[in-house]
Amino acid sequence: MTFQSGTNQARDVAHYLHPYTNLAVHEQEGPLVITRGDGCYVYDEAGNRYLESLSGLFCASLGFSEGRLADAADRQMRKLPFYHAFGQKSTDVGIELAEKLISMAPVPMSKVFFANSGSEANDTAIKLVWYYHNAVGKPRKKKIISRQKAYHGVTVAAASLTGLPYAHREFDLPIERIVHADCPHFYRSAQPGESEEDYATRCADALEQLILKEGPDEVGAFFAEPVMGSAGVIVPPRTYFEKVQKVLKKYDVLFIADEVICAFARTGNMFGSQTYDLRPDMVTLAKQLSAGYQPISALMINDRIYRALVEQSRKVGTFGHGYTYTGHPVAAAVALETLRIYEDLDIVARVRELMPVFHAHLQRLGEHPLIGEARGVGLLGGLEVSMNKARREAFAPAAGVAGYAAKRALAHGVITRGLNDTVTLCPPLIITRAELDEMFDGIGRALDDTYAWASQQGLMAA
C-alpha cells in the first residue's frame, strides 16, 4: 500500500521501527495512530474511540487521563527535573519511594534498586544472583531456571529468561547458564483424569529432576511470574507454588518473583506473591508502579542478599551496576502519587468488588464454541481459542486465530491482544461495571466474527 505523503501513517512507515510487529505487514498496512486518552478509552487520529481492555500493555491501571499524575510530574519537573543516584547521591523523592515500597513489600525486604523497565529489573536480578553467589563463595552456583512460555523481558539476559520462541529465534538466544522448566499449564499439559494437585506435584518433581540434572551446586536461582501474563494469562494450578518452593528451599535456590504484571492489586491482592503465598528472595516491579505514566521499575531484595552485596562491594571497591536514570526524580514522583491514588481508591477492595462481574463475563464467553478455556484471577483474564473444544485441539500458530480475533475486537471498539492462542484481558483498575459490560460485549462480537471466519476458512476441526 502507498500512503499519502505527509500523513502520520507514511511518516511512521518511513522512520519508526516498531517492537513486536510483523515489519513486512506493517509496511503494507501502517499503524493505528493513537492521539489522546480519556479514562479507560483512547482515541485515534480520526476520532474513533476504543476501550483499552489491556491497559495499554498491562500497565495503565489508572486509565489515560489521571490529572494527579500529570500534576505530580509537572511539580517535580519544575523542582528537580533530573538527578542521579551514583556515588552516594540521592533525591528526596527517590528515598521516599524506596521507603514506601519496602513498607508495602509482600515479604520482608531490605533495599530497593530502581531501573526503567521490567527487562532492566530482571536483568539486574540476574546479575545480582551471580554477584551474590560469588560473594558467598559459591562461584559455580550460577545457572538460572526460568519456565517455558515465561515472559521476563527482551534485553539479552531477560530475553533468555523469556521462554517464548520469538524472543530467541535469530537473536542467538538464550545465553548460557539459563535453562527452562515446564510451563505449568493445567489445561494444555495435564494427563487425562489428573487433578490440579497431582499435576502440580508432577511439575514440582520435574523441576527437582531438572535441578539434579543441571547440578544442585550449579543452580542458583528460579524466576517465576505469579501469573504468566504474556503467555496468555496462565494461572498456576492449585498447590503448584507451595510444592515448587519446597524444592527451591531443599536445594538452596534463590527465588525471584517477577511481579511486573501482577503487582499493585491486579490479582486481587496488592501483590501476586500474596495471592499465591510466595516467599521470594527478590521481587521485580514495573508497569502499574507508575500506572504506565512514566518509565520506572524496581527490584526489591532481602537482607541476606543485601549483606552479601555490601561485603562484595567492600572487597571490589564499588557496587559496579547502575543506570543513568536509576530513581529518576520525575518517574519516582509519579510512582509515589500512583501509590497514593491506590490508597485513596482502596484499590484492592475496588478490584475485589469488580472481580465477580469480570469473571462472570469471562466464564460466559468460555462457553463460546471458539473458546477452549476461559481463565483468570483478579482483573486479569484469558480466552484461549481452540479448533475443537471437546478435544482441546490448538490451531496451527500460522493460522493467527487469536490475532484475527483481536483485529475484529478493534472493529467493535475494543483494543486487546492475541497472545499465544489467547485473547488477553487486563482492563484499567478504574473500569466501571458498565464499561466491563461494553468490553465483553465487544469481545463477544469479535469471537462471533472469528468463529464465522475460521469456519469459512476450514480451520475448525470436525
C-alpha positions in Angstrom: 0.0 0.0 0.0 1.2 3.5 -0.8 0.4 6.0 2.0 -0.4 9.6 1.2 2.7 11.7 1.6 2.9 13.6 4.9 0.3 11.5 6.7 1.2 10.0 10.1 1.0 6.6 8.5 3.5 7.4 5.8 5.9 9.2 8.2 5.7 6.2 10.6 6.4 3.6 8.0 9.3 5.7 6.7 11.0 6.3 10.1 9.7 4.2 13.0 10.9 0.7 13.9 8.2 -1.0 15.9 8.6 -3.6 18.7 6.7 -6.9 18.4 5.4 -6.1 15.0 5.5 -8.0 11.7 7.5 -5.4 9.8 6.5 -6.7 6.4 2.8 -6.4 7.2 3.4 -3.0 8.9 4.9 -1.6 5.6 1.7 -2.6 3.9 -0.9 -1.7 6.5 0.7 1.1 8.6 -0.1 1.9 12.2 -3.2 2.7 14.2 -2.2 6.2 15.5 -3.5 6.9 19.0 -3.6 10.6 19.8 -5.4 11.0 23.2 -6.9 9.2 26.1 -9.8 9.7 28.5 -10.4 7.3 31.4 -10.4 3.8 30.1 -10.6 4.9 26.4 -8.1 6.0 23.8 -8.8 7.8 20.5 -7.2 7.5 17.1 -6.4 10.5 14.9 -9.7 10.1 13.1 -11.6 10.5 16.4 -12.6 6.8 16.7 -12.9 5.7 20.4 -11.6 2.4 21.8 -12.0 0.8 25.2 -8.5 -0.3 26.2 -9.0 -3.8 27.6 -5.3 -4.5 28.0 -4.4 -1.3 29.9 -2.0 -0.5 27.1 0.5 -3.2 27.9 -0.8 -4.4 31.3 0.3 -1.0 32.8 -2.3 1.8 32.5 -4.0 0.9 35.8 -5.5 4.4 36.3 -6.5 4.9 32.7 -5.3 7.5 30.3 -6.2 10.9 31.9 -5.3 10.9 35.6 -4.7 14.6 36.3 -3.0 13.9 39.6 -0.2 12.1 37.9 0.3 14.8 35.3 0.4 17.4 38.2 3.0 15.3 40.1 5.2 15.1 37.0 4.8 18.9 36.4 5.7 19.7 40.0 8.8 17.5 40.0 9.9 18.8 36.6 9.9 22.3 38.0 11.5 21.4 41.3 14.3 19.0 40.2 13.8 17.5 36.7 16.8 15.1 36.9 19.4 13.9 39.3 21.3 10.6 39.5 22.0 8.1 42.3 25.7 7.3 41.5 28.5 7.9 44.0 26.3 8.3 47.2 24.0 10.9 45.6 20.2 10.7 46.2 17.0 12.6 45.9 14.3 13.1 48.5 11.6 11.7 46.2 13.7 8.6 45.4 14.2 8.0 49.2 10.5 8.3 49.8 9.6 5.9 47.1 12.1 3.3 48.3 10.8 3.6 51.8 7.2 3.3 50.7 7.9 0.1 48.6 9.8 -1.5 51.5 6.8 -0.8 53.8 4.4 -2.4 51.2 6.5 -5.5 50.3 4.7 -8.8 50.4 7.6 -10.4 52.5 10.3 -8.7 54.4 12.7 -6.8 52.1 15.7 -4.7 52.8 16.5 -2.4 49.8 15.1 -1.2 46.5 17.1 -0.7 43.3 15.4 1.4 40.6 15.6 0.9 36.9 13.5 1.9 33.9 11.7 -1.2 32.7 10.8 -4.7 33.7 13.5 -6.0 31.4 16.1 -4.0 33.3 14.8 -5.0 36.7 15.1 -8.7 35.7 18.5 -8.2 34.1 19.6 -6.6 37.4 18.2 -9.6 39.3 20.2 -12.0 37.1 23.4 -10.0 37.8 22.7 -10.0 41.5 22.2 -13.8 41.5 25.7 -14.1 40.1 27.2 -11.4 42.2 25.7 -12.9 45.4 27.0 -16.4 44.8 30.4 -15.0 44.1 30.2 -13.1 47.4 29.2 -16.1 49.4 31.8 -18.4 48.0 29.7 -20.4 45.6 31.1 -19.4 42.2 29.7 -22.4 40.4 26.1 -21.8 41.5 25.2 -19.6 38.5 22.6 -21.4 36.4 19.1 -19.9 36.4 15.9 -21.7 35.8 13.0 -20.0 34.1 10.0 -21.6 32.5 8.7 -22.3 29.0 6.3 -19.6 27.9 7.5 -17.2 30.6 7.9 -13.6 29.8 10.6 -11.6 31.7 11.6 -9.0 29.1 13.7 -8.6 26.0 17.2 -7.3 27.0 19.8 -10.0 26.3 19.7 -11.7 29.6 16.0 -11.1 30.3 15.0 -12.3 26.9 17.0 -15.5 27.7 14.7 -16.0 30.7 11.7 -15.4 28.5 10.5 -18.8 27.3 8.9 -17.9 24.0 10.5 -18.9 20.7 10.0 -15.5 19.0 12.2 -13.9 21.7 15.1 -16.2 20.9 14.8 -17.1 17.2 17.5 -15.4 15.1 18.7 -13.4 18.1 21.2 -16.2 19.1 19.4 -16.6 22.5 19.2 -17.9 25.1 22.6 -17.2 26.6 24.5 -19.9 28.5 23.5 -20.7 32.1 19.8 -20.2 31.6 17.5 -23.2 31.3 13.8 -23.6 31.2 11.4 -25.8 33.2 8.0 -26.9 32.0 5.2 -24.3 31.7 2.6 -25.2 34.4 -0.5 -25.0 32.1 -3.0 -27.5 33.5 -5.4 -27.1 30.6 -2.8 -28.0 28.0 -0.5 -30.3 29.9 -2.4 -32.3 32.4 -2.9 -36.0 31.8 -6.4 -37.5 31.4 -8.0 -37.7 34.9 -5.2 -35.9 36.6 -6.2 -33.4 39.3 -4.6 -30.0 39.6 -2.9 -31.0 42.8 -1.4 -34.1 41.2 -0.4 -32.1 38.1 1.3 -29.6 40.5 3.2 -32.5 42.1 4.4 -33.7 38.7 5.6 -30.1 37.8 7.5 -29.8 41.1 9.0 -33.3 40.6 10.1 -32.3 37.1 11.7 -29.1 38.5 13.6 -31.2 41.0 14.8 -33.6 38.3 16.0 -30.6 36.3 17.9 -29.2 39.2 19.5 -32.6 39.8 20.4 -32.9 36.1 22.0 -29.4 36.0 23.6 -30.0 39.4 22.3 -28.6 42.7 25.7 -26.9 43.3 25.3 -25.1 39.9 21.7 -23.9 40.0 21.5 -20.5 41.7 18.0 -19.1 41.1 14.5 -19.7 39.8 12.4 -16.9 38.2 8.6 -17.1 38.0 5.7 -14.8 37.4 2.8 -15.4 39.9 0.5 -15.5 36.8 2.2 -15.9 33.4 0.7 -12.8 31.8 2.2 -12.6 28.3 2.0 -16.4 27.9 -1.8 -15.9 27.8 -2.7 -15.5 31.4 -1.7 -18.9 32.6 -2.8 -19.3 36.2 -0.8 -21.7 38.4 -2.5 -25.0 39.3 -3.5 -25.4 42.9 -0.6 -26.2 45.2 2.0 -25.5 42.5 3.9 -22.8 44.2 3.7 -24.5 47.6 5.4 -27.6 46.1 7.9 -25.7 44.0 9.1 -23.5 46.9 9.8 -26.7 48.9 12.1 -27.9 46.1 13.8 -24.5 45.9 14.5 -24.5 49.6 15.8 -28.0 49.6 18.5 -27.1 47.1 19.2 -23.6 48.3 18.0 -22.0 45.1 17.1 -18.3 45.2 13.5 -17.4 44.2 12.8 -14.3 42.2 9.1 -13.3 41.8 8.5 -11.3 38.6 5.6 -9.1 39.7 5.9 -6.7 36.7 2.3 -7.5 35.7 0.8 -8.9 38.9 1.7 -6.3 41.4 -0.5 -3.5 42.7 -3.9 -5.2 43.1 -4.1 -6.8 39.7 -4.7 -10.3 41.1 -7.0 -9.2 44.0 -4.2 -8.5 46.5 -1.6 -5.8 46.4 1.0 -8.4 45.2 0.6 -11.6 43.3 3.0 -13.1 45.9 0.2 -12.6 48.5 -2.4 -14.2 46.2 -0.2 -17.4 45.9 1.7 -17.3 49.2 5.1 -16.8 47.7 8.2 -16.2 49.7 10.7 -14.7 47.2 14.2 -13.5 47.8 13.8 -10.8 45.3 10.8 -9.1 43.6 10.7 -7.2 40.4 8.2 -4.4 39.8 7.3 -2.1 36.9 4.2 -1.3 34.8 1.5 -0.4 37.4 4.2 1.1 39.7 3.6 4.3 37.8 0.3 3.3 36.1 2.4 3.4 32.9 2.7 7.2 33.1 6.5 7.2 33.5 9.1 4.5 32.7 10.2 3.1 36.1 10.9 -0.3 37.6 12.2 -1.6 40.8 14.0 -4.6 42.3 13.4 -5.4 46.0 16.0 -7.6 47.7 16.0 -9.2 51.1 18.6 -8.6 53.7 20.6 -11.8 53.2 21.3 -10.7 49.6 22.0 -7.1 50.5 24.5 -8.0 53.2 26.4 -10.1 50.6 26.4 -7.2 48.3 27.9 -4.9 51.0 30.8 -7.3 51.6 31.5 -7.8 47.9 31.4 -4.0 47.4 33.9 -3.7 50.2 36.2 -6.1 48.5 35.8 -4.7 45.0 35.7 -1.1 46.0 32.2 -0.4 44.5 28.9 -1.9 43.5 29.5 -1.7 39.8 26.0 -1.6 38.5 23.5 1.1 37.7 21.7 3.2 35.1 21.8 6.9 34.4 18.1 7.1 35.1 18.0 4.9 38.2 15.5 6.5 40.5 14.8 9.4 38.1 13.0 12.0 40.2 10.1 12.7 37.8 9.4 9.0 37.4 9.7 8.5 41.2 7.3 11.3 41.9 4.7 9.9 39.5 5.2 6.4 41.1 4.7 7.9 44.6 1.5 9.7 43.5 0.3 6.4 41.9 0.7 4.6 45.2 -1.2 7.4 47.0 -4.1 7.1 44.5 -4.2 3.4 45.1 -4.6 4.1 48.8 -7.2 6.8 48.2 -9.2 4.4 46.0 -8.7 1.4 48.3 -7.7 -0.2 45.1 -7.6 -3.8 46.4 -11.2 -3.5 47.7 -12.2 -2.0 44.4 -10.7 -4.8 42.4 -12.3 -7.4 44.7 -15.7 -5.7 44.1 -15.3 -5.9 40.3 -13.9 -9.5 40.2 -17.3 -11.3 40.3 -18.6 -9.2 37.4 -15.3 -9.7 35.4 -15.2 -13.5 36.0 -18.9 -14.0 35.3 -18.4 -12.3 31.9 -15.2 -14.4 31.4 -16.9 -17.7 32.1 -19.9 -16.8 29.9 -17.5 -16.3 26.9 -15.8 -19.5 27.9 -19.0 -21.2 26.6 -18.4 -19.8 23.1 -17.7 -22.6 20.5 -14.4 -21.0 19.7 -13.1 -20.9 23.2 -11.4 -23.9 24.8 -10.6 -22.4 28.2 -11.5 -19.2 30.0 -9.1 -18.5 32.9 -8.0 -15.6 35.1 -7.6 -14.1 38.5 -8.4 -10.7 39.8 -8.9 -8.4 36.8 -6.6 -10.4 34.6 -8.1 -12.9 32.1 -7.5 -15.0 29.1 -9.8 -16.7 26.5 -7.9 -19.5 24.7 -9.2 -20.3 21.2 -9.4 -23.9 20.2 -10.2 -25.6 16.9 -12.0 -28.4 18.7 -13.4 -27.5 22.2 -14.1 -31.1 23.3 -10.6 -32.4 22.3 -8.8 -29.2 23.4 -7.0 -29.0 20.0 -5.0 -25.9 19.3 -4.9 -24.1 16.0 -1.7 -24.1 14.0 0.2 -21.0 15.0 0.4 -19.8 11.4 -3.4 -19.5 11.4 -3.3 -16.5 13.6 -6.8 -17.0 15.0 -6.3 -15.1 18.3 -4.7 -12.3 16.3 -7.6 -12.2 14.0 -10.0 -12.0 17.0 -8.0 -9.0 18.3 -8.4 -7.3 14.9 -12.2 -7.9 15.0 -12.3 -6.6 18.6 -10.8 -3.4 17.3 -13.6 -3.1 14.7 -16.0 -3.3 17.6 -14.3 -0.6 19.6 -12.1 -2.7 22.0 -8.3 -2.9 22.0 -6.9 -6.2 23.1 -4.1 -8.6 22.0 -4.0 -12.1 20.8 -1.1 -13.8 22.7 -0.3 -17.5 22.1 -3.8 -18.5 21.0 -5.3 -16.4 23.8 -7.3 -13.2 23.7 -5.9 -11.4 26.7 -7.8 -9.0 29.0 -6.3 -6.7 31.6 -8.5 -3.6 31.9 -7.6 -0.5 33.9 -8.4 -0.9 37.6 -10.6 2.1 37.4 -13.0 0.4 35.0 -16.7 0.6 35.8 -19.3 -2.2 35.6 -20.9 -0.6 32.6 -17.5 -0.4 30.9 -16.9 -4.1 31.7 -20.2 -4.9 30.0 -19.2 -2.9 27.0 -15.7 -4.5 26.9 -17.1 -8.1 27.0 -19.8 -7.3 24.5 -17.2 -6.1 22.0 -15.0 -9.2 22.7 -18.0 -11.5 22.3 -18.9 -9.9 18.9 -15.2 -10.4 17.9 -15.4 -14.1 18.8 -18.5 -14.5 16.7 -16.8 -12.9 13.7 -13.7 -15.0 14.2 -15.7 -18.2 14.5 -17.5 -17.5 11.3 -14.2 -16.7 9.5 -12.4 -19.7 10.9 -15.3 -21.9 9.8 -15.3 -20.4 6.3 -11.5 -21.0 6.1 -12.0 -24.6 7.1 -9.9 -24.1 10.3 -12.4 -25.6 12.7 -12.0 -29.3 13.4 -14.9 -31.6 12.8 
